Amino acid sequence: MRFVTTGVAFATIGVTCAVTAATSIRTVASGVRIGTPAATMRGMDDGDFREIGRVIVEALGDSPDLDGLRSRTEALCAKRPLYPGFRGWTTYMTQ
């Protein structure tokens, strides 16, 4: 059940991850996989990845401040946009 809670917390703070199953029973989660290509594509550096790690660790705590963590995630993304002028994919979907 903790993995379900973790997935909801990550989605709430804006962190994309995949819950993995390393057993033959696919309904039993065995880990969380977080890829780095999207972050490196943005040009994030060591300090940015440390902040991502801190946000994730805090999200896994007993009483995380999800709104505060989401603000920190959004600040990282604003600091390192996909490319200059990028407004987010959802803004393009409505045009």
N, C-alpha and C positions, 0 to 999 in steps of 0.2 A: 504494500500500500504506500510505502514511502516514495517509490518511484512515481506513482501517480501524482502525489503531492509535489514532488520535485518538478515534474513536467509542467504542472500548472503554474508553479512559482516561476520557472524559467520563461514560460510564455508570457506571464504577467509583466516581467521585467524586461522583456524584449530580447532574450537570449534564445537562439535557435539551437536545438540539440536533437539527438536521436537516442531513444531508449533501445538498448541492444539486448538480444537474447542469445547467450552463448550455450544454451542447452538445446536439446531436441524438442523441448516443450516451449513453443513460441510465445505462450502466454506468461511465461516466467521471465521477468526482466532480470538482467544480470549486470547492467552497467549503463552509463550515460556517455555517449560519444559526442564530442564537440569538435567540429572541424574549424580549421584556421584559414582556409583560402579566402573567404569573404573579408576577413579582417586584414590579411596581408594585402589583398587587392586594394583596400582602402589606404594602405601605407601605414598601418598601425605599427608602432615600434615596441621595444621592450617595456617601456613604461605603460603603454596602453594595454599590453597583455597582462601586466601585473594588476592593473586596475580591473580588467575583466575577471581575473582570478579572484580578486577581493570581492567583487560583486557576486560571483558565483558562490563563494564560501559563505558570505552573509545570507544569500538566498536559501542556503541549506540549513541555516540556523533554526533555533526553536521558534523565535518570534521575529521573522524578518520584516523590515520596513519596505514592503514591495513598491510603494509609490516612490520612496526615496531612491531605491535601487534602480527603478525604471528611469528616473531622472538622470542618474549617473550614466546609464546605458545610452540614453538619448544624447547626453552631452558628448560622449565618446563618438557617436555617429555624426553629430553635428561638426565636431572638430575634424573628422576625417571623412568627408563625403565621398561617395563613389566617384564622382567627378564634379568639377565646378558647375554650379547651377542645378544640380540634381535635387529634386523636391520630394522624392519618394515615389515608389511605383504606384501607390494607390491614387496619387493626384493625377497621374497620366491615364488611369483607367476610367476616370469620370469625364474625360474630354471627348 
